[in-house]
Amino acid sequence: MEPAPSPPACNLNGNWHYQFRIILLGDSTVGKSSLLRRYTERCFGPAPCPTVGVEFYSKMIELPPGIKVKLQLWDTAGQERFRCITRSFYRNAVGVLLVFDMTNRNSFEHILEWYHEVASIQIMEKVIFLLIGHKCDLKSDCKVSTEEAEGLAAYLGMDFIETSAKSNINVDLAFEIMVNSVYEALKNKEIALEEGWDGVKVIHKKKTCKPQKKRKTPEQCLC
């Protein structure tokens, strides 16, 4: 049986399911794993061990028109020695969350490096960025102001949001902003579906078949 053809980007309707691949980038210890665990598992706690290379999370969501989207969420190690591993995932991501720790000035200053690293590999028209200032609950220890972070986001042409996995502040909202941005870009044909690119995949919804009723056989006449 031949696979169902992919619909055009503008044909986003309830007959199709989608898969969005989103990657989190940022320095080590900024809280990328904590954000993902809070979003996907509804829990917060110290990670069992630092991320090595890339780890995978998933979550199924439903957009308002009744379209189901499976999110493939990739958690990357921030250490330099793992960069060669994580770079291979950039090309097949439709969304990038650039995460810095608001109490760590260096992690904010490294955001430009992470951004340009993606830009050197990915076709920029096919990826949506969101800047995340994490650990916003630690206001007294913040080394980066909201205004400064908003300025960087505006300079790079992306949105900015402050989050806290510990206090569960804006975690769901951050992912909603990303997913809705991807969805709108697909609707407006700003992002095109392409064979061999895994940033967005289309999965046809299976039709549920009702079991056929058995026909009654006429009883034989014994007269």
Phi and psi in degrees as GROMACS dihedral restraints (atoms count N, CA, C in turn):
[ dihedral_restraints ]
;  ai    aj    ak    al  type     phi  dphi    fc
    3     4     5     6     1   -74.0    20    10
    4     5     6     7     1   141.7    20    10
    6     7     8     9     1   -65.3    20    10
    7     8     9    10     1   150.1    20    10
    9    10    11    12     1   -66.3    20    10
   10    11    12    13     1   140.3    20    10
   12    13    14    15     1   -68.4    20    10
   13    14    15    16     1   150.3    20    10
   15    16    17    18     1   -73.2    20    10
   16    17    18    19     1   139.0    20    10
   18    19    20    21     1   -78.1    20    10
   19    20    21    22     1   160.6    20    10
   21    22    23    24     1   -64.6    20    10
   22    23    24    25     1   159.9    20    10
   24    25    26    27     1   -59.2    20    10
   25    26    27    28     1   -30.2    20    10
   27    28    29    30     1   -80.6    20    10
   28    29    30    31     1   -12.7    20    10
   30    31    32    33     1   -89.6    20    10
   31    32    33    34     1    59.0    20    10
   33    34    35    36     1   -89.0    20    10
   34    35    36    37     1   102.1    20    10
   36    37    38    39     1  -140.7    20    10
   37    38    39    40     1   177.4    20    10
   39    40    41    42     1   -67.7    20    10
   40    41    42    43     1    -3.9    20    10
   42    43    44    45     1   -83.9    20    10
   43    44    45    46     1    -2.9    20    10
   45    46    47    48     1  -131.6    20    10
   46    47    48    49     1   146.3    20    10
   48    49    50    51     1  -109.2    20    10
   49    50    51    52     1   155.9    20    10
   51    52    53    54     1  -130.7    20    10
   52    53    54    55     1   158.1    20    10
   54    55    56    57     1  -128.7    20    10
   55    56    57    58     1   123.1    20    10
   57    58    59    60     1  -108.7    20    10
   58    59    60    61     1   131.6    20    10
   60    61    62    63     1  -102.9    20    10
   61    62    63    64     1   121.4    20    10
   63    64    65    66     1  -125.4    20    10
   64    65    66    67     1   137.8    20    10
   66    67    68    69     1  -121.9    20    10
   67    68    69    70     1   141.9    20    10
   69    70    71    72     1  -104.6    20    10
   70    71    72    73     1   128.7    20    10
   72    73    74    75     1  -126.1    20    10
   73    74    75    76     1   149.9    20    10
   75    76    77    78     1   157.3    20    10
   76    77    78    79     1   169.7    20    10
   78    79    80    81     1   -61.7    20    10
   79    80    81    82     1   163.2    20    10
   81    82    83    84     1   -64.0    20    10
   82    83    84    85     1   143.6    20    10
   84    85    86    87     1    71.8    20    10
   85    86    87    88     1    12.4    20    10
   87    88    89    90     1   -78.0    20    10
   88    89    90    91     1   -13.8    20    10
   90    91    92    93     1   106.0    20    10
   91    92    93    94     1    24.3    20    10
   93    94    95    96     1   -62.9    20    10
   94    95    96    97     1   -45.1    20    10
   96    97    98    99     1   -64.7    20    10
   97    98    99   100     1   -39.0    20    10
   99   100   101   102     1   -63.6    20    10
  100   101   102   103     1   -39.4    20    10
  102   103   104   105     1   -61.8    20    10
  103   104   105   106     1   -45.2    20    10
  105   106   107   108     1   -67.8    20    10
  106   107   108   109     1   -39.8    20    10
  108   109   110   111     1   -68.6    20    10
  109   110   111   112     1   -37.4    20    10
  111   112   113   114     1   -64.2    20    10
  112   113   114   115     1   -41.1    20    10
  114   115   116   117     1   -73.6    20    10
  115   116   117   118     1   -43.6    20    10
  117   118   119   120     1   -92.3    20    10
  118   119   120   121     1   -31.3    20    10
  120   121   122   123     1  -113.4    20    10
  121   122   123   124     1    -5.2    20    10
  123   124   125   126     1    58.4    20    10
  124   125   126   127     1    39.7    20    10
  126   127   128   129     1  -141.4    20    10
  127   128   129   130     1   161.8    20    10
  129   130   131   132     1  -138.2    20    10
  130   131   132   133     1   138.5    20    10
  132   133   134   135     1   177.1    20    10
  133   134   135   136     1   164.9    20    10
  135   136   137   138     1   -60.7    20    10
  136   137   138   139     1   136.9    20    10
  138   139   140   141     1   -62.4    20    10
  139   140   141   142     1   142.6    20    10
  141   142   143   144     1   -55.6    20    10
  142   143   144   145     1   -37.3    20    10
  144   145   146   147     1  -160.9    20    10
  145   146   147   148     1   157.9    20    10
  147   148   149   150     1   -59.8    20    10
  148   149   150   151     1   147.9    20    10
  150   151   152   153     1   -63.8    20    10
  151   152   153   154     1   133.1    20    10
  153   154   155   156     1  -111.6    20    10
  154   155   156   157     1   114.0    20    10
  156   157   158   159     1    72.4    20    10
  157   158   159   160     1  -109.7    20    10
  159   160   161   162     1  -136.5    20    10
  160   161   162   163     1   135.8    20    10
  162   163   164   165     1  -119.5    20    10
  163   164   165   166     1   155.0    20    10
  165   166   167   168     1  -118.8    20    10
  166   167   168   169     1   134.0    20    10
  168   169   170   171     1  -127.5    20    10
  169   170   171   172     1   159.2    20    10
  171   172   173   174     1  -144.0    20    10
  172   173   174   175     1   155.5    20    10
  174   175   176   177     1  -156.0    20    10
  175   176   177   178     1   136.2    20    10
  177   178   179   180     1   -99.0    20    10
  178   179   180   181     1   128.7    20    10
  180   181   182   183     1  -129.5    20    10
  181   182   183   184     1   166.4    20    10
  183   184   185   186     1  -126.8    20    10
  184   185   186   187     1   126.8    20    10
  186   187   188   189     1   -81.6    20    10
  187   188   189   190     1   160.0    20    10
  189   190   191   192     1   -50.3    20    10
  190   191   192   193     1   -40.2    20    10
  192   193   194   195     1   -72.4    20    10
  193   194   195   196     1     3.4    20    10
  195   196   197   198     1    93.5    20    10
  196   197   198   199     1    14.7    20    10
  198   199   200   201     1   -89.4    20    10
  199   200   201   202     1   126.9    20    10
  201   202   203   204     1   -91.0    20    10
  202   203   204   205     1   137.0    20    10
  204   205   206   207     1  -128.6    20    10
  205   206   207   208     1   126.5    20    10
  207   208   209   210     1   -92.6    20    10
  208   209   210   211     1   122.0    20    10
  210   211   212   213     1   -92.9    20    10
  211   212   213   214     1   123.8    20    10
  213   214   215   216     1   -98.2    20    10
  214   215   216   217     1   113.6    20    10
  216   217   218   219     1  -112.5    20    10
  217   218   219   220     1   121.2    20    10
  219   220   221   222     1  -108.8    20    10
  220   221   222   223     1   121.9    20    10
  222   223   224   225     1   -97.8    20    10
  223   224   225   226     1   122.9    20    10
  225   226   227   228     1  -110.8    20    10
  226   227   228   229     1   149.4    20    10
  228   229   230   231     1   -74.5    20    10
  229   230   231   232     1   139.8    20    10
  231   232   233   234     1   -90.0    20    10
  232   233   234   235     1   -10.0    20    10
  234   235   236   237     1   -71.2    20    10
  235   236   237   238     1   147.3    20    10
  237   238   239   240     1   -59.4    20    10
  238   239   240   241     1   -35.9    20    10
  240   241   242   243     1   -67.5    20    10
  241   242   243   244     1   -14.6    20    10
  243   244   245   246     1  -102.0    20    10
  244   245   246   247     1     2.9    20    10
  246   247   248   249     1   -59.6    20    10
  247   248   249   250     1   -38.9    20    10
  249   250   251   252     1   -63.2    20    10
  250   251   252   253     1   -28.3    20    10
  252   253   254   255     1   -77.0    20    10
  253   254   255   256     1   -47.7    20    10
  255   256   257   258     1   -69.6    20    10
  256   257   258   259     1   -30.9    20    10
  258   259   260   261     1   -59.5    20    10
  259   260   261   262     1   -32.4    20    10
  261   262   263   264     1   -66.1    20    10
  262   263   264   265     1   -15.3    20    10
  264   265   266   267     1   -94.0    20    10
  265   266   267   268     1   -12.3    20    10
  267   268   269   270     1   -61.6    20    10
  268   269   270   271     1   -42.7    20    10
  270   271   272   273     1   -64.5    20    10
  271   272   273   274     1   -28.0    20    10
  273   274   275   276     1  -105.7    20    10
  274   275   276   277     1    32.0    20    10
  276   277   278   279     1  -116.5    20    10
  277   278   279   280     1   137.7    20    10
  279   280   281   282     1   -94.1    20    10
  280   281   282   283     1   -21.4    20    10
  282   283   284   285     1  -133.0    20    10
  283   284   285   286     1   142.1    20    10
  285   286   287   288     1  -129.7    20    10
  286   287   288   289     1   121.0    20    10
  288   289   290   291     1   -97.2    20    10
  289   290   291   292     1   113.9    20    10
  291   292   293   294     1   -92.3    20    10
  292   293   294   295     1   112.9    20    10
  294   295   296   297     1  -111.1    20    10
  295   296   297   298     1   131.0    20    10
  297   298   299   300     1  -130.0    20    10
  298   299   300   301     1   160.1    20    10
  300   301   302   303     1   -94.2    20    10
  301   302   303   304     1   120.3    20    10
  303   304   305   306     1   -66.3    20    10
  304   305   306   307     1   -13.7    20    10
  306   307   308   309     1   -97.9    20    10
  307   308   309   310     1     3.5    20    10
  309   310   311   312     1  -126.4    20    10
  310   311   312   313     1   101.8    20    10
  312   313   314   315     1   -60.3    20    10
  313   314   315   316     1   -40.0    20    10
  315   316   317   318     1   -61.6    20    10
  316   317   318   319     1   -38.5    20    10
  318   319   320   321     1   -64.1    20    10
  319   320   321   322     1   -32.5    20    10
  321   322   323   324     1   -70.7    20    10
  322   323   324   325     1   -43.4    20    10
  324   325   326   327     1   -67.7    20    10
  325   326   327   328     1   -20.1    20    10
  327   328   329   330     1   -85.9    20    10
  328   329   330   331     1    -6.6    20    10
  330   331   332   333     1   -58.3    20    10
  331   332   333   334     1   -41.4    20    10
  333   334   335   336     1   -59.1    20    10
  334   335   336   337     1   -37.6    20    10
  336   337   338   339     1   -64.2    20    10
  337   338   339   340     1   -44.9    20    10
  339   340   341   342     1   -62.4    20    10
  340   341   342   343     1   -41.6    20    10
  342   343   344   345     1   -61.9    20    10
  343   344   345   346     1   -48.9    20    10
  345   346   347   348     1   -68.7    20    10
  346   347   348   349     1   -28.0    20    10
  348   349   350   351     1   -65.4    20    10
  349   350   351   352     1   -42.8    20    10
  351   352   353   354     1   -65.5    20    10
  352   353   354   355     1   -42.7    20    10
  354   355   356   357     1   -61.7    20    10
  355   356   357   358     1   -28.3    20    10
  357   358   359   360     1   -76.5    20    10
  358   359   360   361     1   -14.5    20    10
  360   361   362   363     1  -115.9    20    10
  361   362   363   364     1   -43.4    20    10
  363   364   365   366     1   -91.7    20    10
  364   365   366   367     1   149.6    20    10
  366   367   368   369     1   -75.4    20    10
  367   368   369   370     1   115.1    20    10
  369   370   371   372     1   -63.7    20    10
  370   371   372   373     1   -25.2    20    10
  372   373   374   375     1   -70.2    20    10
  373   374   375   376     1   -13.3    20    10
  375   376   377   378     1  -105.5    20    10
  376   377   378   379     1     9.0    20    10
  378   379   380   381     1  -134.4    20    10
  379   380   381   382     1   142.3    20    10
  381   382   383   384     1  -114.0    20    10
  382   383   384   385     1   132.3    20    10
  384   385   386   387     1  -106.9    20    10
  385   386   387   388     1   151.3    20    10
  387   388   389   390     1  -141.1    20    10
  388   389   390   391     1   128.0    20    10
  390   391   392   393     1   -91.1    20    10
  391   392   393   394     1   128.2    20    10
  393   394   395   396     1  -120.2    20    10
  394   395   396   397     1   122.4    20    10
  396   397   398   399     1   -95.9    20    10
  397   398   399   400     1   105.2    20    10
  399   400   401   402     1   -92.6    20    10
  400   401   402   403     1   162.7    20    10
  402   403   404   405     1    65.7    20    10
  403   404   405   406     1    40.6    20    10
  405   406   407   408     1   -71.1    20    10
  406   407   408   409     1   -10.6    20    10
  408   409   410   411     1   -70.5    20    10
  409   410   411   412     1   -19.1    20    10
  411   412   413   414     1   -92.6    20    10
  412   413   414   415     1    58.3    20    10
  414   415   416   417     1   -57.4    20    10
  415   416   417   418     1   -40.1    20    10
  417   418   419   420     1   -68.8    20    10
  418   419   420   421     1   -18.9    20    10
  420   421   422   423     1  -103.8    20    10
  421   422   423   424     1     2.8    20    10
  423   424   425   426     1   -63.8    20    10
  424   425   426   427     1   135.8    20    10
  426   427   428   429     1  -110.8    20    10
  427   428   429   430     1    -2.0    20    10
  429   430   431   432     1  -130.2    20    10
  430   431   432   433     1   126.6    20    10
  432   433   434   435     1   -81.8    20    10
  433   434   435   436     1   156.2    20    10
  435   436   437   438     1   -59.0    20    10
  436   437   438   439     1   -41.5    20    10
  438   439   440   441     1   -63.5    20    10
  439   440   441   442     1   -39.3    20    10
  441   442   443   444     1   -67.7    20    10
  442   443   444   445     1   -41.6    20    10
  444   445   446   447     1   -66.3    20    10
  445   446   447   448     1   -40.7    20    10
  447   448   449   450     1   -62.7    20    10
  448   449   450   451     1   -36.3    20    10
  450   451   452   453     1   -64.6    20    10
  451   452   453   454     1   -41.8    20    10
  453   454   455   456     1   -65.4    20    10
  454   455   456   457     1   -42.6    20    10
  456   457   458   459     1   -61.1    20    10
  457   458   459   460     1   -43.2    20    10
  459   460   461   462     1   -64.0    20    10
  460   461   462   463     1   -39.9    20    10
  462   463   464   465     1   -62.1    20    10
  463   464   465   466     1   -37.8    20    10
  465   466   467   468     1   -89.6    20    10
  466   467   468   469     1    -4.4    20    10
  468   469   470   471     1    76.0    20    10
  469   470   471   472     1    41.1    20    10
  471   472   473   474     1  -139.6    20    10
  472   473   474   475     1   167.8    20    10
  474   475   476   477     1   -82.8    20    10
  475   476   477   478     1   162.5    20    10
  477   478   479   480     1  -132.1    20    10
  478   479   480   481     1   141.7    20    10
  480   481   482   483     1  -146.3    20    10
  481   482   483   484     1   143.9    20    10
  483   484   485   486     1   -96.7    20    10
  484   485   486   487     1   138.4    20    10
  486   487   488   489     1  -136.3    20    10
  487   488   489   490     1   163.6    20    10
  489   490   491   492     1  -148.1    20    10
  490   491   492   493     1   115.7    20    10
  492   493   494   495     1   -70.3    20    10
  493   494   495   496     1   -35.4    20    10
  495   496   497   498     1   -63.3    20    10
  496   497   498   499     1   -47.8    20    10
  498   499   500   501     1   -94.5    20    10
  499   500   501   502     1     2.7    20    10
  501   502   503   504     1    54.9    20    10
  502   503   504   505     1    52.3    20    10
  504   505   506   507     1  -104.0    20    10
  505   506   507   508     1   118.3    20    10
  507   508   509   510     1    61.3    20    10
  508   509   510   511     1    16.6    20    10
  510   511   512   513     1   -67.6    20    10
  511   512   513   514     1   -53.4    20    10
  513   514   515   516     1   -60.0    20    10
  514   515   516   517     1   -40.2    20    10
  516   517   518   519     1   -62.2    20    10
  517   518   519   520     1   -38.7    20    10
  519   520   521   522     1   -60.1    20    10
  520   521   522   523     1   -44.9    20    10
  522   523   524   525     1   -72.2    20    10
  523   524   525   526     1   -33.8    20    10
  525   526   527   528     1   -62.6    20    10
  526   527   528   529     1   -41.6    20    10
  528   529   530   531     1   -59.9    20    10
  529   530   531   532     1   -45.1    20    10
  531   532   533   534     1   -63.8    20    10
  532   533   534   535     1   -49.3    20    10
  534   535   536   537     1   -62.9    20    10
  535   536   537   538     1   -44.2    20    10
  537   538   539   540     1   -65.1    20    10
  538   539   540   541     1   -34.4    20    10
  540   541   542   543     1   -66.1    20    10
  541   542   543   544     1   -41.6    20    10
  543   544   545   546     1   -64.3    20    10
  544   545   546   547     1   -45.0    20    10
  546   547   548   549     1   -59.2    20    10
  547   548   549   550     1   -45.5    20    10
  549   550   551   552     1   -66.0    20    10
  550   551   552   553     1   -38.4    20    10
  552   553   554   555     1   -64.5    20    10
  553   554   555   556     1   -36.4    20    10
  555   556   557   558     1   -68.0    20    10
  556   557   558   559     1   -44.1    20    10
  558   559   560   561     1   -60.1    20    10
  559   560   561   562     1   -39.5    20    10
  561   562   563   564     1   -88.7    20    10
  562   563   564   565     1     6.8    20    10
  564   565   566   567     1    60.8    20    10
  565   566   567   568     1    27.4    20    10
  567   568   569   570     1   -79.9    20    10
  568   569   570   571     1   -22.6    20    10
  570   571   572   573     1  -121.8    20    10
  571   572   573   574     1   128.1    20    10
  573   574   575   576     1  -104.7    20    10
  574   575   576   577     1   139.9    20    10
  576   577   578   579     1   -75.3    20    10
  577   578   579   580     1   131.8    20    10
  579   580   581   582     1  -134.1    20    10
  580   581   582   583     1   142.2    20    10
  582   583   584   585     1   -66.8    20    10
  583   584   585   586     1   135.8    20    10
  585   586   587   588     1    89.6    20    10
  586   587   588   589     1    -5.5    20    10
  588   589   590   591     1  -110.1    20    10
  589   590   591   592     1   125.8    20    10
  591   592   593   594     1   -99.3    20    10
  592   593   594   595     1     8.4    20    10
  594   595   596   597     1   -59.6    20    10
  595   596   597   598     1   -42.8    20    10
  597   598   599   600     1  -132.7    20    10
  598   599   600   601     1   127.2    20    10
  600   601   602   603     1  -119.8    20    10
  601   602   603   604     1   148.8    20    10
  603   604   605   606     1  -111.0    20    10
  604   605   606   607     1   128.5    20    10
  606   607   608   609     1  -123.2    20    10
  607   608   609   610     1   120.5    20    10
  609   610   611   612     1   -70.8    20    10
  610   611   612   613     1   135.4    20    10
  612   613   614   615     1   -69.6    20    10
  613   614   615   616     1   129.7    20    10
  615   616   617   618     1   -74.9    20    10
  616   617   618   619     1   136.8    20    10
  618   619   620   621     1   -82.3    20    10
  619   620   621   622     1   136.9    20    10
  621   622   623   624     1   -89.8    20    10
  622   623   624   625     1   124.9    20    10
  624   625   626   627     1   -95.4    20    10
  625   626   627   628     1   130.5    20    10
  627   628   629   630     1   -78.2    20    10
  628   629   630   631     1   136.5    20    10
  630   631   632   633     1   -63.2    20    10
  631   632   633   634     1   136.6    20    10
  633   634   635   636     1   -73.7    20    10
  634   635   636   637     1   139.2    20    10
  636   637   638   639     1   -75.0    20    10
  637   638   639   640     1   139.7    20    10
  639   640   641   642     1   -74.1    20    10
  640   641   642   643     1   134.9    20    10
  642   643   644   645     1   -76.1    20    10
  643   644   645   646     1   137.8    20    10
  645   646   647   648     1   -76.6    20    10
  646   647   648   649     1   132.2    20    10
  648   649   650   651     1   -86.3    20    10
  649   650   651   652     1   133.7    20    10
  651   652   653   654     1   -63.2    20    10
  652   653   654   655     1   137.4    20    10
  654   655   656   657     1   -70.9    20    10
  655   656   657   658     1   141.8    20    10
  657   658   659   660     1   -73.5    20    10
  658   659   660   661     1   141.0    20    10
  660   661   662   663     1   -81.3    20    10
  661   662   663   664     1   127.8    20    10
  663   664   665   666     1  -101.2    20    10
  664   665   666   667     1    13.7    20    10
